[in-house]
Structures are given as structure tokens and as C-alpha cells.
Amino acid sequence: MNKKILSQYSQGLQYLNGKLYCEEVSIQELAQEFGTPLLVYSKKAIINQARSLQSNFYQLHYVVKAN
């Protein structure tokens, strides 16, 4: 998989002491509490993507309006 694409999906994920965390929350503990398979989202990553989309939308709107 492309490293740029992979980095988009791994925002907010990190390894600490050999364990995977999402924004300081242990993925292992989440899996124990909620079971697997488990889908975990990073709030920070969602906010960053939304801001990027919003910024790009405003730029596109300006270009369309200017033409």
C-alpha cells in the first residue's frame, strides 16, 4: 500500500512499549471490552480530514464562482 495512503489511515495510532494505542487509548483494552472485530476511529484524524475537506471546498467554490 502507498505510504501516503497508509499514513492517512494511521493518524492517531502509535506504538508505546510494544502496544498499539489510538490517542492514548490501548487498542488491546478496547478489544477486550468490546470484542473483535473492532473498528476504531481517531477523533483527531476525523477533525483533520473534515478541515481539509472544508478548506478544499471553499477553494473550489471560489474558483467556480470566479468563472
QUIVEN-V102317 format. One record per residue. N is the residue number from 1. SS is DSSP state (a for helix, b for strand, c for the rest). PHI is phi in degrees with one decimal (* if undefined). D_FIRST is the distance of its C-alpha to the first C-alpha in whole Angstrom. Layout:
n,ss,phi,d_first
N,SS,PHI,D_FIRST
N,SS,PHI,D_FIRST
This chain:
n,ss,phi,d_first
1,c,*,0
2,c,-57.7,4
3,a,-61.7,6
4,a,-65.8,9
5,a,-64.8,7
6,a,-59.2,7
7,a,-66.7,10
8,a,-64.2,11
9,a,-82.1,11
10,c,-105.5,12
11,c,-61.4,15
12,c,88.2,19
13,b,-97.3,17
14,b,-156.9,18
15,b,-98.8,20
16,b,-130.0,24
17,c,53.0,26
18,c,80.0,23
19,b,-116.2,23
20,b,-86.3,20
21,b,-126.9,21
22,b,-121.4,21
23,c,49.5,23
24,c,67.6,26
25,b,-111.3,26
26,b,-68.0,25
27,a,-64.2,22
28,a,-61.0,24
29,a,-66.3,28
30,a,-62.6,26
31,a,-63.7,25
32,a,-67.3,29
33,a,-75.8,30
34,a,-107.4,28
35,c,83.9,27
36,c,-128.3,24
37,c,-69.9,22
38,c,-134.9,21
39,c,-106.0,20
40,c,-120.2,20
41,c,-111.7,20
42,c,-93.2,20
43,a,-59.6,23
44,a,-62.2,23
45,a,-66.0,19
46,a,-63.5,21
47,a,-62.9,24
48,a,-62.3,22
49,a,-66.8,20
50,a,-64.8,23
51,a,-64.5,25
52,a,-63.3,22
53,a,-63.0,23
54,a,-62.6,26
55,a,-62.0,27
56,a,-65.9,25
57,a,-63.3,27
58,a,-62.7,30
59,a,-64.4,29
60,a,-64.2,29
61,a,-60.9,32
62,a,-63.7,34
63,a,-63.9,33
64,a,-65.6,34
65,a,-66.5,37
66,a,-69.8,38
67,c,-85.4,38
